[in-house]
Amino acid sequence: MPVPPPQLFWPNLIADGLLALAFYAIPFALWAFLRHRNDLPRRGPPLLLGGFALLCGSYHLLHLWTPGPVDGVPALALKVSAALAALVAALRLRPVLAGLMDLPDSRQLLATNQALETALQEHQETAGEMRKLSLAVEHSPSMVLITDRDGLIEYCNPAFSKLSGFGRQEMMGRRASIWYPDRVDPAARQTLWDKLKRGETWEGEVREQNKNGVPYWCLQYVAPIRDERGRLIHYVVMSHDISELKQSEATIRRLAYFDPVTELPNRALFMERLRGTLADDQGFAVFHLDLDRFKNINDDQGHAFGDRVLAAVAGRLRQSLRDQDILARLGDDEFALILPGLSHPALAGAAATAIGEAMKEAWVIDGHTLFVTASIGISLYPTDHADPEQLLKMADAALGRAKELGRNQYQFYKELPRRKDGEKNLALETGLRYALERGELEVYYQPKVEVDSGRCYAAEALLRWRRPGHGLVSPGQFIPLAEESGLIVEIGEWLLRTVCLQIAQWRDAGLDMAVAVNLSPHQFRQKNLLERIDAILEATGTDRSRLEFEITESTMMHDPQQAVDTVRRLKSRGLALSIDDFGTGYSSLSYLKLFPVDYLKIDRSFVQDIDAQQADPRIVRAIIALAHSLDIRVVAEGVETAGQFEFLKRHQCDLIQGYFFGPPMPADELMERARPGRPSLLAQRDRP
């Protein structure tokens, strides 16, 4: 080693010492780094670098402390070791340096760190949402299944386990029941697959079974789940238990379409099935069957016993019929049958005979032995008619004939004696059935006039039918048909509602007018008559004191005790009551004094000849005297002449009604004639 000048000796010595220390510091720094980073996969290159630096430092110290040239084995060993360490380190570092060249700089590291923080936050938010969703599904009252693409269950929530009885582990790997062929209607199954293939959700009702085999109904939603590439990976099946709803629907249908006593179809379902049988376009027979003298059983043993008899009759009739035959109870002791294939009279007659023979056998019910026979009316399709209503009506007409001929037999409709106007009445009744909905019915009003003052005290509402192509149909033609067919109830309610609205309209126009409405026998005997009247009065807001009901004498005497109760209940509601057509029927004065009525109405047949010297004037005077003795006012109808008017006035009749003062007229015309400020109807009558 060359000796430096004396003045540079110490600086060189200090510099060489520091350089040696630097060489020694490198391996210690690498050792400390590797100690803290024990996760590095390659620790060899740093250790070789440290060894190389350590050898270099040692060789440098050897130069520093050796005054002459550095020779010999130690120096050579240091050189060789350092060279090998450097060479091996270089070879080992080469693949490492390629990766180190891709290390990001500080800005890139900062951006990466921020991206990682954002991703972490989004992950935490997603995890939170997933936890919420998981909790919602776990606690949902709806049943949730998740299956793989093959329909094998991977998840079910507690609601499913609770209803089905199967635990979660029991369901894992099982096939979801939605895929079973017997759970879904074949047509609905095809719709299911078509929708799922299009990636749509399917909805439908499915019959399930719980673990104990008990069936229940579910409304199910099935949705396919696809990944980001559009590949099907799962199905989600959500179910809602609708067992109670299905049970309610069944109960409602049973109440609407089945008779609770016999569990047979009722009239509504029978007519529906009759229309369905007509659609098959095959011949059949319709039987209308009625038990003979069944009223005696109800009267003697009570209605509860009568219901048990009806149930027994239904059972015996079922045993007499074929599987394809249809049996129904129309009401009371009436039954109806549809017998497909029996369109020939001989076949239908044989079936009726078999039913009659079965009915003749003795019945033992609650220890009582009794005999019940039946009368049967038969109509045939297509021989008699092609309309279901008319077929049943024809069978009913044949039934009436069977009862007239002595009961316990059958009659065909086609064998009935034809009335000249039979087809006309059938057409008339058919038209009447649609008159209401077509707006063909009208209300006319005929004034009731006070005899003393001549003013219009009240009016009677009279029904009119303006039939297209026929003009006004006489009430004498269609009212009996309405009563026989039962249409009078619906028509009567329409009439009452129309009158109540008219009373209110007149009141608003300043005319305070009472109106009388006729109650037909069918209406009067309705069990819910009072409730229906109350509902109409409440809905229209009618002043009850302005409404009067006219009830015929024969209607009230049909069942006097029941009539007394009904009349008293009507009277308690503040409604005025009148006995119509008094004197034309069977009367009982003992009952008459019990009826709290306001008016007796003398029938027009007595009024027509009161101005002649016959018996009728005496009858009219007797009726007036009788009514006044009971504090009942008297109305005479059918007054057409001045002589009749003078007679009634002379004998103190209270009110008169008839063409002498005016025919039935529309509401507007009556309003014009009776409005306040106008002369009395008597004065209008006397004007030229």
DOKETOR-749340 format. One record per residue (C-alpha): x, y, z. Coordinates in steps of 0.05 Angstrom, whole numbers, padded with zeros to 5 digits, always signed. Layout:
<sites>
XYZ
...
</sites>
This chain:
<sites>
+00000+00000+00000
+00031+00068-00019
+00044+00111+00041
+00006+00178+00037
+00042+00243+00051
+00049+00258+00125
+00000+00315+00124
-00054+00267+00095
-00041+00208+00138
-00094+00219+00190
-00149+00241+00142
-00137+00178+00101
-00136+00136+00164
-00202+00165+00188
-00234+00158+00119
-00212+00085+00112
-00239+00070+00182
-00306+00101+00166
-00309+00063+00101
-00295-00002+00137
-00350+00014+00188
-00398+00027+00130
-00382-00041+00100
-00395-00073+00168
-00460-00032+00178
-00492-00061+00115
-00496-00134+00138
-00522-00113+00206
-00576-00070+00173
-00596-00128+00128
-00596-00175+00187
-00643-00128+00226
-00688-00121+00164
-00693-00196+00154
-00706-00206+00228
-00769-00162+00224
-00790-00188+00156
-00789-00261+00167
-00846-00268+00116
-00801-00256+00056
-00800-00317+00011
-00727-00305-00012
-00678-00290+00045
-00615-00316+00009
-00597-00254-00035
-00599-00204+00023
-00556-00251+00065
-00505-00259+00008
-00503-00183-00001
-00491-00176+00073
-00435-00228+00070
-00404-00192+00010
-00404-00125+00048
-00375-00159+00110
-00318-00190+00069
-00305-00124+00034
-00300-00088+00100
-00253-00141+00127
-00208-00135+00065
-00207-00060+00073
-00187-00065+00146
-00131-00112+00126
-00104-00057+00079
-00113-00006+00133
-00071-00042+00185
-00019-00072+00138
+00038-00022+00123
+00061-00059+00061
+00027-00092+00003
-00028-00139+00021
-00007-00209+00000
-00012-00279+00026
-00066-00329+00039
-00112-00285+00083
-00117-00231+00032
-00129-00281-00024
-00182-00317+00016
-00218-00252+00029
-00216-00233-00045
-00242-00301-00068
-00297-00303-00016
-00320-00232-00032
-00319-00247-00106
-00360-00311-00098
-00409-00276-00051
-00418-00219-00101
-00426-00268-00160
-00477-00312-00124
-00515-00251-00098
-00517-00222-00168
-00545-00287-00196
-00596-00293-00140
-00617-00220-00145
-00630-00221-00220
-00700-00251-00217
-00716-00210-00155
-00697-00145-00188
-00746-00158-00245
-00803-00157-00194
-00774-00098-00157
-00775-00057-00220
-00852-00063-00219
-00859-00037-00149
-00905+00024-00148
-00881+00091-00127
-00908+00130-00068
-00964+00163-00107
-00986+00097-00135
-00983+00067-00066
-01027+00124-00039
-01078+00115-00094
-01078+00040-00084
-01087+00050-00009
-01147+00096-00021
-01178+00046-00069
-01168-00008-00018
-01202+00034+00035
-01261+00048-00011
-01267-00026-00029
-01264-00044+00044
-01319+00006+00061
-01363-00020+00005
-01350-00091+00028
-01370-00072+00099
-01434-00038+00073
-01450-00098+00029
-01437-00145+00088
-01484-00102+00130
-01538-00105+00077
-01528-00180+00071
-01536-00186+00146
-01601-00146+00143
-01626-00188+00085
-01606-00252+00121
-01643-00230+00184
-01704-00209+00144
-01707-00277+00109
-01694-00314+00174
-01751-00277+00210
-01798-00271+00151
-01867-00303+00160
-01862-00325+00087
-01829-00390+00071
-01764-00384+00031
-01726-00439-00004
-01662-00432-00045
-01645-00489-00092
-01588-00503-00140
-01601-00506-00214
-01625-00578-00207
-01677-00561-00155
-01639-00589-00095
-01650-00548-00033
-01591-00509-00006
-01627-00465+00044
-01695-00460+00079
-01716-00408+00130
-01749-00422+00198
-01818-00405+00171
-01814-00463+00123
-01790-00510+00178
-01846-00488+00224
-01901-00501+00174
-01873-00563+00140
-01845-00595+00203
-01779-00610+00169
-01715-00583+00200
-01663-00547+00159
-01614-00605+00159
-01670-00653+00138
-01684-00610+00077
-01613-00600+00053
-01602-00636-00013
-01675-00656-00021
-01713-00636-00084
-01762-00578-00075
-01834-00601-00079
-01850-00550-00133
-01816-00596-00183
-01860-00656-00165
-01911-00672-00220
-01969-00683-00172
-01963-00616-00138
-01979-00570-00196
-02034-00574-00249
-02004-00598-00315
-02024-00535-00352
-01996-00492-00296
-01932-00534-00297
-01921-00519-00371
-01931-00445-00357
-01881-00450-00300
-01826-00479-00344
-01841-00430-00401
-01834-00371-00354
-01771-00396-00320
-01738-00409-00387
-01752-00336-00405
-01722-00314-00339
-01789-00292-00311
-01822-00305-00244
-01877-00358-00238
-01935-00351-00190
-01986-00405-00174
-02022-00446-00121
-01989-00511-00098
-02015-00566-00054
-01962-00586-00002
-01957-00637+00053
-01924-00628+00120
-01880-00680+00154
-01941-00715+00183
-01975-00720+00116
-02026-00665+00130
-02040-00625+00066
-02037-00549+00062
-02041-00499+00006
-01988-00447-00013
-01985-00389-00060
-01915-00397-00089
-01868-00352-00128
-01809-00384-00165
-01754-00340-00194
-01690-00362-00230
-01624-00331-00207
-01567-00321-00257
-01495-00299-00248
-01461-00240-00282
-01450-00283-00344
-01524-00301-00349
-01515-00373-00327
-01571-00403-00285
-01543-00419-00215
-01602-00420-00167
-01678-00418-00159
-01712-00378-00103
-01780-00406-00081
-01823-00361-00036
-01888-00389-00007
-01947-00360+00031
-01994-00406+00070
-02064-00397+00041
-02096-00457+00074
-02145-00414+00113
-02163-00374+00051
-02176-00439+00012
-02218-00464+00069
-02257-00399+00071
-02268-00402-00004
-02293-00473+00003
-02340-00453+00060
-02366-00393+00021
-02377-00436-00041
-02413-00489+00001
-02458-00436+00032
-02471-00404-00036
-02482-00468-00076
-02502-00523-00027
-02562-00535+00017
-02539-00542+00090
-02594-00592+00109
-02583-00644+00054
-02514-00623+00030
-02542-00625-00040
-02530-00570-00093
-02580-00514-00085
-02620-00479-00139
-02563-00434-00162
-02514-00492-00172
-02569-00535-00203
-02583-00481-00256
-02508-00475-00269
-02502-00550-00280
-02565-00550-00322
-02534-00499-00368
-02471-00541-00370
-02511-00603-00389
-02544-00563-00445
-02475-00544-00471
-02460-00619-00480
-02516-00619-00531
-02541-00688-00511
-02612-00707-00493
-02633-00709-00420
-02693-00706-00373
-02707-00655-00318
-02747-00680-00258
-02781-00633-00209
-02798-00674-00148
-02841-00652-00089
-02857-00692-00026
-02931-00705-00016
-02962-00673+00047
-02895-00656+00077
-02926-00596+00112
-02963-00645+00157
-02896-00674+00181
-02869-00604+00198
-02934-00585+00233
-02938-00650+00274
-02864-00663+00290
-02830-00596+00282
-02782-00568+00231
-02721-00602+00262
-02753-00670+00251
-02773-00647+00181
-02701-00630+00165
-02679-00700+00185
-02733-00728+00138
-02707-00685+00081
-02636-00709+00094
-02660-00781+00093
-02698-00769+00028
-02635-00739-00003
-02596-00801+00017
-02647-00849-00012
-02652-00809-00077
-02576-00812-00084
-02579-00888-00079
-02631-00890-00135
-02589-00850-00184
-02530-00863-00230
-02462-00830-00221
-02475-00781-00279
-02543-00759-00252
-02548-00692-00216
-02592-00683-00155
-02607-00616-00121
-02653-00587-00069
-02690-00526-00094
-02721-00507-00027
-02772-00530+00024
-02790-00602+00003
-02774-00592-00071
-02718-00630-00106
-02694-00628-00178
-02656-00678-00220
-02618-00678-00286
-02616-00747-00318
-02569-00747-00379
-02586-00794-00436
-02659-00802-00416
-02691-00757-00468
-02741-00811-00490
-02806-00812-00450
-02802-00888-00438
-02733-00882-00407
-02751-00822-00365
-02815-00855-00342
-02777-00918-00321
-02730-00875-00279
-02789-00839-00247
-02822-00905-00231
-02758-00930-00198
-02753-00867-00155
-02826-00874-00136
-02817-00946-00115
-02756-00928-00073
-02795-00873-00039
-02852-00919-00020
-02810-00959+00029
-02823-00943+00102
-02779-00891+00136
-02756-00899+00208
-02730-00833+00236
-02718-00819+00310
-02760-00881+00326
-02818-00857+00284
-02842-00900+00226
-02872-00859+00169
-02887-00863+00096
-02867-00808+00048
-02887-00807-00025
-02868-00759-00080
-02899-00727-00141
-02854-00716-00202
-02859-00670-00261
-02816-00684-00322
-02792-00642-00380
-02747-00668-00436
-02691-00636-00475
-02693-00622-00533
-02766-00643-00542
-02797-00591-00496
-02749-00532-00496
-02676-00511-00502
-02675-00458-00447
-02655-00481-00377
-02704-00435-00341
-02761-00458-00385
-02743-00532-00377
-02748-00526-00301
-02812-00485-00307
-02842-00539-00352
-02823-00593-00302
-02855-00551-00248
-02919-00545-00288
-02919-00621-00298
-02909-00629-00223
-02970-00586-00210
-03010-00631-00256
-02985-00694-00220
-03009-00665-00153
-03077-00646-00183
-03086-00718-00206
-03077-00746-00136
-03002-00743-00120
-02953-00802-00116
-02944-00804-00191
-02906-00771-00248
-02929-00729-00307
-02894-00705-00370
-02900-00633-00391
-02916-00651-00463
-02977-00689-00440
-03007-00629-00404
-03071-00599-00434
-03048-00539-00473
-03080-00472-00457
-03092-00427-00515
-03049-00372-00485
-02995-00418-00456
-02939-00398-00503
-02959-00325-00496
-02953-00329-00420
-02885-00362-00425
-02860-00306-00470
-02891-00254-00424
-02856-00283-00363
-02790-00287-00400
-02796-00214-00419
-02815-00195-00348
-02751-00226-00321
-02710-00175-00360
-02758-00116-00351
-02723-00089-00290
-02652-00089-00316
-02676-00059-00382
-02712-00002-00348
-02780-00021-00376
-02820-00014-00311
-02852+00052-00292
-02892+00080-00233
-02957+00117-00242
-02994+00153-00186
-03070+00158-00176
-03093+00213-00128
-03132+00199-00065
-03178+00258-00053
-03209+00282+00013
-03284+00282+00005
-03295+00345+00047
-03239+00390+00020
-03229+00361-00049
-03154+00366-00040
-03105+00313-00062
-03090+00280+00005
-03046+00223-00019
-03033+00178-00079
-03029+00105-00094
-02967+00080-00132
-02986+00034-00189
-02937-00008-00229
-02935-00004-00305
-02894-00044-00355
-02878-00011-00421
-02858-00072-00461
-02820-00057-00525
-02864-00072-00585
-02926-00082-00542
-02937-00016-00507
-02964-00015-00436
-02979-00085-00410
-03040-00091-00365
-03021-00102-00291
-03074-00157-00291
-03030-00195-00340
-02960-00189-00310
-02972-00180-00235
-03000-00252-00226
-02941-00278-00267
-02892-00240-00223
-02926-00267-00161
-02924-00339-00186
-02852-00336-00209
-02826-00301-00146
-02804-00240-00187
-02853-00198-00147
-02803-00193-00089
-02749-00160-00131
-02800-00118-00168
-02834-00098-00103
-02768-00074-00074
-02754-00033-00136
-02823-00002-00132
-02814+00016-00059
-02746+00047-00071
-02773+00087-00130
-02832+00113-00090
-02788+00133-00032
-02743+00173-00078
-02805+00206-00109
-02831+00226-00041
-02765+00260-00026
-02766+00295-00095
-02837+00321-00083
-02818+00345-00014
-02759+00384-00042
-02807+00415-00093
-02855+00436-00038
-02907+00381-00045
-02919+00343+00020
-02952+00280-00008
-02963+00212+00024
-02959+00152-00023
-02990+00082-00015
-02952+00021-00040
-02984-00048-00048
-02951-00107-00012
-02963-00171-00050
-02978-00236-00012
-02909-00263-00029
-02876-00200-00001
-02919-00198+00061
-02899-00269+00080
-02824-00256+00072
-02785-00269+00135
-02740-00209+00124
-02795-00161+00101
-02784-00112+00158
-02709-00111+00150
-02714-00098+00075
-02764-00041+00086
-02718-00010+00140
-02658-00014+00094
-02695+00022+00036
-02723+00076+00082
-02654+00088+00112
-02619+00089+00045
-02669+00139+00015
-02680+00182+00078
-02756+00178+00070
-02803+00208+00121
-02839+00146+00147
-02903+00185+00160
-02908+00197+00084
-02909+00122+00067
-02969+00076+00069
-02974+00001+00055
-03037-00030+00025
-03048-00104+00042
-03106-00144+00014
-03156-00174+00061
-03143-00245+00035
-03068-00237+00047
-03079-00218+00119
-03129-00273+00132
-03084-00327+00103
-03048-00331+00169
-03082-00281+00215
-03037-00292+00275
-02974-00280+00234
-03008-00222+00199
-03025-00188+00265
-02952-00193+00286
-02926-00166+00220
-02977-00109+00218
-02960-00088+00289
-02886-00087+00273
-02899-00045+00211
-02942+00002+00252
-02888+00008+00306
-02843+00038+00252
-02890+00096+00241
-02918+00069+00175
-02991+00078+00155
-03029+00014+00137
-03091+00000+00095
-03132-00063+00084
-03144-00066+00009
-03205-00096-00027
-03243-00100+00039
-03306-00143+00036
-03284-00187-00022
-03252-00242+00018
-03263-00282+00081
-03264-00234+00139
-03262-00244+00214
-03284-00185+00256
-03249-00215+00316
-03183-00208+00279
-03201-00142+00247
-03203-00107+00314
-03133-00132+00328
-03103-00102+00265
-03077-00032+00281
-03093-00007+00211
-03107+00065+00190
-03152+00054+00130
-03204+00005+00102
-03208+00008+00026
-03276-00009-00004
-03268-00051-00066
-03291-00021-00132
-03340-00078-00142
-03384-00048-00086
-03376+00023-00110
-03399+00011-00181
-03473+00004-00164
-03481+00046-00101
-03524+00097-00138
-03573+00041-00155
-03625+00013-00108
-03590-00053-00096
-03553-00088-00039
-03486-00054-00053
-03505+00013-00022
-03523-00021+00043
-03457-00058+00043
-03418+00006+00032
-03456+00041+00088
-03442-00018+00134
-03368-00018+00118
-03363+00057+00131
-03400+00051+00197
-03358-00009+00218
-03292+00026+00202
-03312+00090+00238
-03333+00051+00299
-03261+00024+00301
-03231+00093+00289
-03209+00072+00219
-03215+00119+00160
-03248+00094+00096
-03223+00099+00024
-03269+00082-00034
-03236+00063-00099
-03264+00060-00169
-03304+00124-00163
-03323+00145-00234
-03388+00184-00231
-03415+00245-00195
-03471+00201-00166
-03422+00155-00133
-03383+00214-00106
-03446+00246-00077
-03468+00181-00044
-03400+00170-00011
-03398+00242+00012
-03468+00238+00041
-03449+00176+00081
-03384+00207+00106
-03332+00167+00067
-03265+00199+00082
-03226+00190+00018
-03242+00171-00054
-03200+00147-00111
-03219+00137-00184
-03226+00165-00253
-03276+00217-00228
-03215+00256-00203
-03162+00228-00248
-03132+00164-00276
-03063+00138-00255
-03013+00188-00283
-02937+00200-00284
-02906+00235-00224
-02894+00301-00261
-02967+00306-00282
-02992+00292-00211
-02943+00344-00185
-02972+00395-00233
-03043+00381-00213
-03031+00377-00137
-02976+00429-00127
-02988+00482-00073
-03029+00541-00097
-03069+00501-00148
-03144+00493-00139
-03168+00429-00107
-03179+00369-00152
-03254+00376-00141
-03251+00448-00165
-03208+00427-00225
-03259+00372-00239
-03318+00421-00239
-03284+00471-00286
-03308+00469-00357
</sites>
